[in-house]
């Protein structure tokens, strides 16, 4: 959950990009990083090992408003794509405020999307979160490819929670900021309803 820096008058919120390997999580976070003004962001940090990669940075958007005089700073994280790196995924989910699930729209990737979504549900539950109660966005990525599932198929398979859905093509930046803005607004609404400063 978010934490408050009283000295800087900032509320820090954590957004995690979750989904199957090579689905577009890293591309999303790199796009946001490249398009964010230098004076509003930290360095993009990559934690690379021989077998997995995690990216993160934080930024202070100018247009989400403040909460009782406090600005909101967002920390963006990606998880390793393969479910085999579950320990890292669990660690990255600790203290989250919202999730952007980046699904690969290609028909042949549906099983991997489902496996990753079940893994997210399980990991959230183990940490005391209810996926139905956290800000969650479903981003259907790679919509520019010829072999994609229909929105109805994606919705039926991946969105039993009726979470907001956004079509995307992260490599072109389509849907990237819409996903982030949607989850950010959801987080702000949760904070406004429950923050006592």
Protein Blocks (a to p, Z undefined) as FASTA:
>chain_A
ZZddfklopacdddddeddehklmmmmmmmmmmmpcfklcccddddddfkbccddddddd
fklopeehiacddddddddfblklmmmmmmmmgopabdcddddfbfklmmmmmmmmmmmm
mmmmmnopafklpccddddehklbmkbccfklmmmmmmmnopacddddfknopoklmmmm
mmmmmmmmmmmmmpcZZ
